Amino acid sequence: MSLHTTEGTVSYEFGSDLTVLEGPTGVGKTTLLELIRYGFAAGEPRLATVATEAVHDVAIDISIGGDEYLVTRSLDRLKSKNVRIVDKRTGERLPDLPVDGELSFNTFLLEKLGLPDDIKAPAQKGKSSKAGSRVTFGDIFKYVYIPQYAINRDIADSREGYYDPKRKAVFELLFKLTDPEILAMQSRVNVLNGEIDNADSHLNTILDFLRDSNTSSREEVEQNLQEAVAEQEAAREELNLLREELDPVIDRQTQTYRDLLTDAERSLAEARAAAQDLARERDEIGLERRRVKADYARLARMRDAGARLANIEFTVCPRCMQSLSNRTVEEDRCRLCLQPDPVSPERAADSYELQQLELQLDEMDAQREATEQQFEKAQRAITDRESLIKHLTETLEARTSQRVTPRLQAFSDASDRMATARTRQESFEVALQQWDRVEDIAGQVRQLRSEQDRLKASIATRKAALAIHRNSVCNRIEEEFRETVTNLNIATVESAGFDRENYLPIINGKVFTKTLMSGGGSMTATQIAYWVSLVTVAREMDTRYPSMLIIDGPRLALNTATETCAAIYKRLLKGVAEDPGAVQFLVSDNELPDDYEGDFARVEFDYENPTVATIRHPGEGQVEVIASAED
């Protein structure tokens, strides 16, 4: 494993089957393990500041599926979306793989483990309608890496109820207690639960509607529909017969009356239009007469003013005020200006303009009288036409009431029956369509249930074929776990077993939980026993379980002097010594028991020599610890 930092490269060789990273808190042991998880793109790592600020790339040598690869992933936000892969045997650089999406690094790792990348982990109990969430390499990595912040709390997120289906599915896949085909069928069974529920709900809704419409069966609807169609046809025939009977009733005299009524209505309209025109003309004549009369009055006032001024005799000049009394003036001359006097005392007062205006007034009076006579004539015509129309209308109504009205009631009744029959027919047709829909949905439900039953039968058959292997694996895990717990001498444990349904330890008759055991040390020791037992059984049998176990803080919350601490390391050493080269343990711890000896690799760290050695450590207590037992 190599870390490419801003100040150079730091490399670590984990060549031994058991490698222990030893050093005090804060030197970066957990950071190193979290960087391994980051390199595998197995979930969100918890990285210290030194990693995010000083480490550029993480390069890991891995052996998987019989091949060896150098996997490199950048910590840059953009570059981290892809993983670089080199085949170490050939030296060929393979195409970069994205962390997410199709044909991703996750797909590559799962294929190397012999698993497809589209496996879903459905719930296998209850009546779930969910297909299940997708299984990723990150889920499998939970069975490889036991982080310090979870080692005395839960097993592979067993405390998270929503994660149970996936945790169990991964366990079964790793130990071959199931296969992708079984999980796919179970996923389809769950989806069918939802489809069947939806179809049943839709079916019940339609049946409720049909019950509300008082149709208990399809046969009843078909019978009612036939009756409605027959009733509609009978009403239609009756209407046709009534129409044929009505035609002769409309005789020639009635038609003549109608023609006369039409002519009278037209004449009435013409008379009313003429009366309106004459009234408008009369008003216009009156308006013009008032204008001429105003002109006549104006000229009369002018004539009167002239006459009044003509009688004025000046005795003095209005300009120089000299007396004119002794002035000699010729006859017919103006005393003031001595010009000829145009006004003759004996001349008639009437002017030409006044005479013309009087003639116009006389002509207008005559025209107005003629218009008034024509208007009165038009009014009489209107009265005559209205009287004629009233008489013709009464005559037609009398003839209609005697000859047509009795048949109209029958016609109306037949029309109502036909409309009612048509409405009933449409209603029954809708109900019939709903019954068709009921049959379709019922058939769909039967088909879905049949498919589900076939899948359940197939699942049961395939699980039965795996039953012997399942019992063998579970028996061996329980046997190994009991032996390991006994050897670790955990103080609070009186009995140990293995839950074959939840795949969790059973301690003192109860399934493993945080509240079960008092003291984090007992919890941690139980976890170590569980994980080592799984790896041991996986090594002995044909499984997909990765041959690596990473443990961060196995002695967390344990007194370093206790017998259990030494027993844990003895068990770890035994796990790799039974079959050298078969498995690899990588352990991070603060310090080892004093009497611990064996064939293992030991990498020591301190504040002068931290895990990211190219970056100077600020000193004890000067860094933020990634996780603690209470995190």
C-alpha positions in Angstrom: 0.0 0.0 0.0 1.3 3.5 -0.9 0.3 7.0 0.0 1.3 9.7 -2.4 1.5 12.9 -0.4 2.5 16.5 -1.0 5.9 15.7 0.6 6.6 12.3 -1.0 5.4 8.7 -1.0 4.9 6.5 2.0 4.7 2.7 1.4 3.8 -0.2 3.6 4.2 -3.9 2.9 1.7 -6.2 4.5 3.4 -9.4 3.5 2.7 -11.4 6.6 -0.5 -13.3 7.3 -0.9 -11.3 10.4 0.2 -7.7 10.5 -0.2 -5.5 13.6 -0.2 -1.7 13.4 0.9 -0.6 16.9 1.0 2.9 18.3 -0.6 5.4 20.6 -3.9 7.1 19.8 -3.6 9.9 17.2 -0.7 8.6 15.1 -3.0 7.7 12.2 -3.6 4.0 12.4 -7.4 4.4 11.8 -6.6 6.9 9.0 -4.5 4.2 7.3 -7.3 1.6 7.5 -9.9 4.2 6.4 -7.7 5.0 3.4 -7.8 1.3 2.5 -11.6 1.4 2.5 -11.4 4.6 0.4 -9.2 2.9 -2.1 -11.8 0.1 -2.5 -14.6 2.8 -2.8 -16.4 0.8 -0.1 -18.5 3.6 1.4 -17.7 7.0 2.9 -14.5 6.8 4.9 -13.7 8.8 8.1 -10.5 10.5 7.2 -8.3 12.7 9.3 -7.3 16.2 8.2 -3.8 15.0 7.3 -5.3 12.6 4.7 -7.7 15.1 3.1 -5.1 17.9 3.0 -1.8 16.1 2.3 -2.5 12.8 0.6 -3.0 13.0 -3.2 -3.5 9.3 -4.1 -4.0 5.9 -2.4 -2.5 2.9 -4.2 -3.3 -0.6 -3.0 -1.9 -4.0 -4.2 -4.8 -6.5 -4.2 -5.2 -10.1 -5.0 -8.8 -11.0 -6.0 -10.3 -13.7 -8.2 -6.9 -15.2 -8.8 -5.5 -12.0 -10.3 -3.3 -9.2 -8.9 -4.0 -5.5 -9.5 -2.6 -2.2 -8.4 -5.6 0.0 -7.6 -5.1 3.8 -7.4 -7.7 6.4 -6.4 -7.2 10.1 -6.0 -8.4 12.1 -3.1 -9.1 15.1 -5.4 -12.9 15.8 -5.5 -13.1 15.4 -9.2 -10.5 12.8 -9.8 -11.8 10.6 -7.1 -14.8 9.7 -9.3 -12.6 7.3 -11.2 -10.3 4.4 -10.2 -7.0 3.6 -12.0 -6.3 -0.2 -12.4 -3.0 -1.9 -13.5 -2.7 -5.6 -14.0 0.5 -6.4 -12.1 1.1 -9.7 -13.9 1.1 -8.1 -17.4 1.8 -4.5 -16.5 -1.1 -3.5 -18.6 -3.1 -0.5 -17.5 -6.8 -1.3 -17.7 -9.4 1.3 -18.6 -10.3 3.6 -15.7 -13.5 2.7 -13.9 -16.0 5.1 -12.4 -16.8 4.7 -8.7 -20.6 5.0 -9.5 -22.8 4.0 -12.4 -22.8 1.1 -14.8 -19.6 -0.9 -15.5 -18.1 0.7 -12.4 -15.3 -0.3 -10.0 -18.0 -2.0 -7.9 -19.0 -4.2 -10.9 -15.3 -5.1 -11.4 -14.8 -6.2 -7.8 -18.1 -8.1 -7.7 -17.3 -10.0 -10.9 -14.0 -11.0 -9.4 -15.9 -12.5 -6.5 -18.2 -14.4 -8.9 -21.2 -12.1 -8.3 -23.2 -10.0 -10.7 -23.6 -6.3 -10.0 -27.4 -6.2 -10.1 -28.1 -8.3 -7.0 -30.9 -7.0 -4.8 -31.4 -7.8 -1.2 -35.2 -8.3 -0.7 -36.9 -8.6 2.6 -37.7 -12.3 3.1 -40.2 -12.0 5.9 -43.5 -10.2 6.1 -45.3 -9.0 3.0 -42.9 -6.5 1.6 -43.6 -5.0 -1.8 -40.0 -3.6 -2.3 -37.6 -5.3 -4.7 -34.8 -4.6 -2.2 -31.7 -2.4 -2.4 -28.7 -3.2 -4.6 -25.9 -5.2 -3.1 -22.5 -3.4 -3.6 -18.9 -4.2 -2.7 -19.2 -1.8 0.1 -21.8 -4.1 1.7 -19.3 -7.0 1.4 -16.5 -4.9 2.8 -18.5 -4.6 6.1 -17.6 -8.3 6.5 -13.9 -7.5 5.9 -13.3 -4.3 7.9 -14.4 -3.9 11.5 -13.9 -0.2 12.3 -13.0 1.0 15.8 -16.2 3.0 16.1 -18.4 -0.1 15.6 -16.3 -2.8 17.3 -18.1 -2.5 20.6 -21.4 -1.4 19.2 -22.9 -3.7 16.5 -22.0 -6.2 13.8 -22.1 -5.0 10.2 -24.7 -2.4 11.0 -26.9 -5.0 12.7 -28.5 -2.3 14.9 -30.0 -0.6 11.8 -33.3 -2.4 11.2 -33.6 -1.1 7.6 -30.2 -2.7 6.8 -31.1 -6.2 8.0 -32.2 -7.6 4.6 -29.0 -6.6 2.9 -26.8 -7.8 5.8 -28.4 -11.2 5.8 -28.3 -11.4 2.0 -24.6 -10.6 1.9 -23.9 -13.2 4.6 -25.8 -15.8 2.6 -24.0 -14.9 -0.6 -20.6 -15.0 1.0 -21.2 -18.5 2.5 -23.2 -19.7 -0.5 -26.4 -20.2 1.6 -28.2 -18.6 -1.3 -27.4 -17.5 -4.8 -28.2 -14.5 -7.0 -31.0 -16.4 -8.7 -32.8 -17.1 -5.4 -32.5 -13.4 -4.4 -33.8 -12.3 -7.8 -36.8 -14.6 -7.5 -37.4 -13.4 -3.9 -37.2 -9.8 -5.2 -39.7 -10.6 -7.8 -42.0 -12.2 -5.2 -41.9 -9.0 -3.2 -42.6 -6.9 -6.2 -45.5 -9.2 -7.0 -46.9 -8.6 -3.5 -47.2 -4.9 -4.4 -48.7 -5.6 -7.8 -51.2 -8.1 -6.4 -52.2 -5.6 -3.6 -52.7 -2.8 -6.2 -54.7 -5.1 -8.4 -56.8 -6.3 -5.5 -57.4 -2.7 -4.4 -58.5 -1.7 -7.9 -60.7 -4.8 -8.1 -62.4 -4.0 -4.8 -63.0 -0.4 -5.9 -64.7 -1.5 -9.0 -66.8 -4.1 -7.1 -67.9 -1.4 -4.7 -69.0 0.7 -7.6 -70.9 -2.1 -9.1 -72.6 -2.9 -5.7 -73.6 0.8 -5.5 -75.1 0.5 -9.0 -77.3 -2.4 -7.9 -75.7 -4.9 -10.3 -74.9 -8.1 -8.6 -73.6 -10.0 -11.6 -72.6 -9.7 -15.2 -75.6 -11.7 -16.3 -78.0 -9.3 -14.6 -76.3 -6.4 -16.4 -76.6 -8.1 -19.8 -80.3 -8.8 -19.2 -81.0 -5.2 -18.1 -79.1 -4.0 -21.1 -81.1 -6.0 -23.5 -84.3 -4.7 -21.9 -83.1 -1.1 -22.2 -82.3 -1.6 -25.9 -85.7 -3.2 -26.6 -87.5 -0.3 -24.8 -85.5 2.2 -26.8 -86.4 0.5 -30.1 -90.1 0.4 -29.1 -90.0 4.2 -28.3 -88.3 4.9 -31.6 -91.0 3.0 -33.6 -93.7 4.9 -31.7 -92.1 8.2 -32.6 -91.9 7.3 -36.3 -95.6 6.3 -36.2 -96.6 9.6 -34.6 -94.6 11.6 -37.2 -96.4 9.7 -40.0 -99.8 10.6 -38.4 -98.9 14.2 -37.9 -98.1 14.9 -41.6 -101.8 14.8 -42.9 -103.0 16.9 -40.0 -101.3 20.0 -41.4 -104.0 20.8 -44.2 -104.1 23.5 -46.9 -106.2 26.0 -44.9 -103.8 25.9 -42.0 -100.9 26.4 -44.4 -102.8 29.4 -45.9 -103.3 30.9 -42.5 -99.6 30.5 -41.8 -98.8 32.2 -45.1 -101.1 35.0 -44.3 -99.6 35.3 -40.8 -96.1 35.5 -42.4 -97.2 38.2 -44.8 -98.9 40.2 -42.0 -95.9 40.0 -39.8 -93.7 41.2 -42.8 -96.2 44.1 -43.5 -96.2 45.0 -39.8 -92.4 45.2 -39.8 -92.5 47.4 -42.9 -95.2 49.7 -41.4 -93.2 50.1 -38.2 -90.1 50.9 -40.2 -92.1 53.6 -42.3 -93.5 55.1 -39.1 -90.0 55.4 -37.6 -88.8 57.1 -40.8 -91.7 59.5 -40.8 -91.3 60.3 -37.1 -87.6 61.0 -37.7 -88.5 63.3 -40.8 -91.1 65.1 -38.7 -88.6 65.8 -36.0 -86.0 67.0 -38.6 -88.6 69.5 -40.1 -89.4 70.8 -36.6 -85.7 71.3 -35.9 -85.2 73.2 -39.3 -88.3 75.3 -38.7 -86.9 76.4 -35.3 -83.6 77.4 -36.9 -85.4 79.5 -39.7 -87.6 81.1 -37.1 -84.6 82.1 -35.1 -83.1 83.7 -38.2 -86.4 85.6 -38.8 -86.3 86.9 -35.3 -82.7 88.1 -35.7 -83.5 90.0 -38.9 -86.6 91.5 -37.2 -84.5 92.8 -34.4 -82.0 94.3 -36.9 -84.8 96.0 -38.7 -86.2 97.4 -35.5 -82.8 98.7 -34.5 -82.2 100.4 -37.8 -85.6 102.1 -37.6 -84.8 103.4 -34.2 -81.4 104.7 -35.2 -82.9 106.4 -38.3 -85.1 108.7 -36.2 -82.1 110.1 -34.3 -81.3 113.8 -35.2 -77.8 115.1 -34.2 -77.7 118.7 -33.0 -74.0 118.7 -32.4 -71.1 116.9 -34.2 -70.2 113.8 -32.1 -66.5 114.5 -33.0 -65.9 118.2 -32.5 -69.1 119.0 -30.6 -70.0 122.0 -32.8 -73.6 122.8 -33.2 -75.4 121.7 -36.4 -78.6 123.6 -35.9 -77.7 126.5 -38.1 -76.3 124.3 -40.8 -77.9 124.4 -44.3 -78.5 120.9 -45.6 -80.0 119.9 -48.9 -83.0 117.6 -49.1 -82.3 113.9 -48.9 -78.9 114.6 -47.4 -77.6 113.5 -44.0 -77.3 116.5 -41.7 -74.1 115.1 -40.2 -72.1 113.8 -43.1 -74.0 115.5 -45.9 -74.1 112.3 -47.9 -77.3 111.1 -49.7 -79.7 109.6 -47.1 -80.7 106.0 -48.1 -83.6 105.8 -45.7 -86.8 107.1 -47.0 -89.4 107.7 -44.3 -92.2 106.5 -46.6 -90.3 103.2 -47.6 -91.9 99.8 -46.6 -90.2 98.3 -43.6 -90.3 94.7 -44.9 -86.9 93.5 -46.3 -86.2 90.8 -48.9 -84.6 88.5 -46.3 -87.7 88.6 -44.1 -89.9 87.7 -47.0 -87.8 84.7 -47.9 -87.8 83.5 -44.4 -91.5 83.8 -44.2 -91.9 81.8 -47.4 -89.6 79.0 -46.0 -91.7 78.9 -42.8 -94.9 78.5 -44.8 -93.3 75.7 -46.9 -92.1 73.9 -43.8 -95.5 74.1 -42.2 -97.1 72.5 -45.2 -94.4 69.8 -45.4 -94.8 69.1 -41.7 -98.6 68.7 -42.0 -98.1 66.3 -44.9 -95.6 64.3 -42.9 -97.9 64.2 -39.9 -100.7 62.8 -42.1 -98.5 60.1 -43.5 -97.3 59.2 -39.9 -100.9 58.8 -38.8 -101.6 56.6 -41.8 -98.6 54.4 -40.9 -99.8 54.2 -37.3 -103.3 53.1 -38.5 -101.6 50.5 -40.7 -99.6 49.2 -37.7 -102.8 48.9 -35.7 -104.5 47.0 -38.5 -101.6 44.6 -39.0 -101.4 43.9 -35.3 -105.1 43.1 -35.2 -104.7 40.9 -38.2 -101.7 39.0 -36.7 -103.6 38.5 -33.5 -106.6 37.1 -35.3 -104.5 34.8 -37.5 -102.5 33.6 -34.5 -105.7 32.8 -32.5 -107.1 31.0 -35.5 -103.9 28.9 -35.9 -103.7 28.1 -32.2 -107.4 27.0 -32.2 -106.8 24.7 -35.2 -103.6 23.3 -33.7 -105.1 22.6 -30.3 -108.0 20.8 -32.0 -105.9 18.7 -34.5 -102.1 18.6 -33.4 -101.8 19.1 -29.6 -103.3 15.7 -28.6 -100.6 14.0 -30.7 -97.8 16.2 -29.3 -98.3 14.8 -25.8 -98.0 11.3 -27.1 -94.9 12.4 -29.0 -93.4 14.0 -25.9 -94.1 10.8 -23.8 -92.5 8.6 -26.4 -89.4 10.9 -26.6 -89.1 10.8 -22.8 -89.3 7.0 -22.8 -86.7 6.8 -25.6 -84.3 9.2 -23.7 -84.8 7.2 -20.5 -84.1 3.9 -22.3 -81.0 5.4 -23.9 -79.7 6.7 -20.5 -80.3 3.2 -19.0 -78.5 1.6 -21.9 -75.5 3.8 -21.5 -75.4 3.1 -17.8 -75.6 -0.6 -18.3 -72.9 -0.4 -21.0 -70.6 1.3 -18.5 -71.4 -1.3 -15.9 -70.8 -4.1 -18.4 -67.4 -2.5 -19.2 -66.7 -2.5 -15.5 -67.6 -6.2 -15.3 -65.2 -6.8 -18.2 -62.6 -4.9 -16.2 -63.3 -7.0 -13.2 -62.7 -10.2 -15.2 -59.5 -8.7 -16.6 -58.2 -7.7 -13.2 -59.2 -11.0 -11.6 -57.4 -12.8 -14.4 -54.4 -10.6 -13.9 -54.5 -11.3 -10.1 -54.7 -15.0 -10.8 -51.8 -14.8 -13.2 -49.7 -12.8 -10.7 -50.5 -15.2 -7.9 -49.7 -18.1 -10.2 -46.3 -16.6 -11.1 -45.7 -15.8 -7.4 -46.6 -19.4 -6.4 -44.2 -20.7 -9.0 -41.5 -18.5 -7.8 -42.1 -19.5 -4.2 -42.0 -23.1 -5.1 -38.8 -22.6 -7.1 -37.3 -20.7 -4.1 -38.3 -23.5 -1.7 -36.8 -26.1 -4.0 -33.5 -24.3 -4.4 -33.3 -23.6 -0.7 -34.0 -27.2 0.0 -31.1 -28.2 -2.2 -28.9 -25.8 -0.1 -30.3 -27.0 3.2 -27.6 -29.5 3.9 -24.9 -27.0 3.1 -26.7 -24.4 5.2 -26.9 -26.6 8.2 -23.3 -27.6 7.8 -22.1 -24.0 7.6 -24.2 -22.8 10.5 -23.3 -25.8 12.7 -19.6 -25.2 12.0 -19.9 -21.5 12.7 -21.7 -22.2 16.0 -19.1 -24.8 17.0 -16.2 -22.5 16.1 -17.8 -19.5 17.9 -18.4 -21.4 21.1 -14.9 -22.7 21.2 -13.5 -19.3 20.5 -15.6 -17.6 23.2 -14.5 -20.3 25.7 -10.9 -19.7 24.9 -11.2 -16.0 25.2 -12.6 -16.4 28.7 -15.1 -13.5 28.4 -16.2 -12.7 31.9 -19.9 -12.0 31.3 -20.5 -14.8 28.8 -22.1 -18.0 30.3 -23.3 -19.5 27.1 -22.7 -18.9 23.4 -24.5 -19.9 20.2 -25.3 -18.7 16.7 -28.7 -17.4 15.5 -29.4 -19.1 12.2 -32.0 -16.6 11.2 -30.2 -13.3 11.9 -26.7 -14.7 11.5 -25.6 -13.0 14.8 -24.1 -14.4 18.0 -26.3 -15.6 20.8 -24.9 -14.7 24.2 -26.5 -16.1 27.3 -29.6 -17.1 25.3 -30.1 -13.7 23.7 -29.2 -12.4 20.3 -26.2 -10.0 20.3 -27.1 -6.4 21.0 -25.4 -3.5 22.7 -27.7 -3.5 25.7 -27.2 -7.2 26.2 -23.7 -7.1 27.6 -22.5 -4.8 30.4 -19.1 -3.3 29.5 -17.6 -2.5 26.1 -14.8 -4.9 26.7 -17.0 -8.0 26.6 -18.8 -6.6 23.6 -15.5 -6.2 21.8 -14.2 -9.6 22.7 -17.5 -11.2 21.5 -17.1 -9.4 18.2 -13.5 -10.7 17.7 -14.7 -14.2 18.4 -17.5 -13.8 15.9 -15.4 -12.4 13.1 -12.5 -14.8 13.6 -15.0 -17.7 13.6 -16.5 -16.6 10.3 -13.1 -16.3 8.6 -12.1 -19.7 9.9 -15.2 -21.4 8.6 -15.0 -19.6 5.3 -11.4 -20.8 4.9 -12.4 -24.4 5.6 -15.4 -24.4 3.2 -16.2 -23.4 -0.4 -17.3 -19.8 0.1 -17.0 -16.4 -1.5 -15.9 -14.8 1.7 -12.8 -12.6 1.1 -9.7 -14.0 2.7 -8.9 -10.9 4.6 -10.0 -9.4 8.0 -9.2 -5.9 9.1 -9.7 -5.1 12.8 -9.3 -1.7 14.3 -8.8 -1.7 18.1 -9.4 -5.3 19.1 -8.6 -4.5 22.7 -10.8 -1.5 22.8 -12.3 -1.0 26.3 -10.3 -4.0 27.6 -7.7 -3.9 30.3 -4.3 -4.6 28.8 -3.4 -6.9 31.6 -6.4 -9.2 31.4 -6.3 -12.8 30.2 -8.8 -12.0 27.5 -6.4 -9.5 25.8 -3.7 -12.2 25.4 -6.3 -14.8 24.4 -7.5 -12.5 21.5 -4.0 -12.3 20.0 -3.4 -16.0 20.5 -6.6 -16.6 18.6 -5.6 -14.3 15.8 -2.3 -15.9 15.5 -4.0 -19.4 15.5 -6.3 -18.2 12.7 -3.4 -17.6 10.3 -1.2 -20.4 11.5 -3.7 -23.2 10.8 -3.4 -22.7 7.0 -0.5 -20.4 6.2 -1.2 -18.0 3.2 -4.9 -18.8 3.2 -6.0 -15.6 5.1 -4.6 -12.3 6.0 -5.3 -10.4 9.2 -4.5 -6.7 9.5 -4.9 -5.4 13.1 -4.6 -1.9 14.5 -4.0 -1.5 18.3 -2.5 0.8 20.8 -0.1 -1.8 22.2 0.4 -5.5 22.4 0.2 -7.7 25.5 3.6 -8.2 27.2 3.7 -11.9 26.7 2.5 -11.8 23.1 4.9 -13.6 20.8 4.5 -15.3 17.4 5.3 -15.2 13.7 3.8 -11.9 12.7 4.7 -8.5 11.2 4.7 -5.6 13.6 4.7 -2.0 12.4 5.3 0.5 15.1 4.2 4.1 15.0 4.6 7.1 17.3 4.3 10.9 17.1 7.7 11.2 15.6 6.9 8.4 13.1 3.2 8.6 12.2 1.5 6.6 9.5 1.7 9.5 7.1 5.4 9.9 7.8 6.1 12.6 5.2 3.9 15.0 7.1 5.2 16.2 10.5 2.8 15.2 13.4 1.8 18.2 15.6 2.2 16.1 18.8 0.2 14.2 21.3 -3.3 15.6 21.9 -2.9 18.1 19.0 -5.0 16.2 16.5 -8.7 15.4 16.4 -9.3 11.7 16.9 -11.4 10.1 14.1 -13.6 7.9 16.3 -13.9 6.7 19.8 -15.7 3.9 21.5 -18.7 6.2 22.2 -19.0 7.5 18.6 
